[in-house]
Amino acid sequence: MSDSVAALRKGVGDDLRDLAEQHYKHESVFLPVPQPPVYTSPSPSPASILEQEDRDRLQSAAGKVSRYASIGSLLGLGLGVALAFRIRKNRLAYFTAFRAIERPEAVVFPGGRTEKIPDITPLLKPTTPGDIVTYTFFSIAGIFLGGETGLLVGSAAASRTITSDPASRRRIETAFRKFKADALRRQADELDGGEGSLFS
């Protein structure tokens, strides 16, 4: 359910925030102490490639993605409620006008046969279940459309934040590729080890 809502979905913003937090942990855990020379060592952590300025850019970019998605969802919700209110108001006005006008009650055919015209006024009256369905539908549609629009705008703003400095962009792109590769390797190791559930 959370994947259907842009404001709650885990995406690029969360990956950027995780990369920035990994840089923070790397800087706070690994102190600059002298190390003896070694000839074989594992590949450096993706966070070790970044500088403090890069971490600040990542945090700012991740914040923009989530902030724009949240704002878009709220605006979409407000717009959906406003549209639902307007539709209900128009339906009520139409029902009031229809009930006030004079309507024929029967039709007389040339042969003298008379057919009574059924009164459809009760069918046009707004009902509470109908109002609930209207508000629910337009609210959900507004949240979805507004959230997706906000997510697109936030992603564009985050991209501009990261790409504003070419040197920082290269470091972030390199670290992000290594970060995603490490995440995929961990997932592969978990699958090979039979950890976790595939259908939960």
Buried (B, 14 or more C-beta within 10 A) or exposed (E): EEEEBBBBBEBBBEBBBBBBBBBBEBBEEEEEEEEEEEEEEEEEBBBBBBBEEBBBBBBBBBBBBBBBBBBBBBBBBBBBBEBBBEBBEEBBEEBEEEEEEEEEEEEEEEEEEEEEEEEEEEEEEBEEEEBEEBBEEBBBBBBBBBBBBBBBBBBEBBBEBBBEBEEBBEBBEEBBEBBEEBEEEEEEEEEEEEEEEEEE
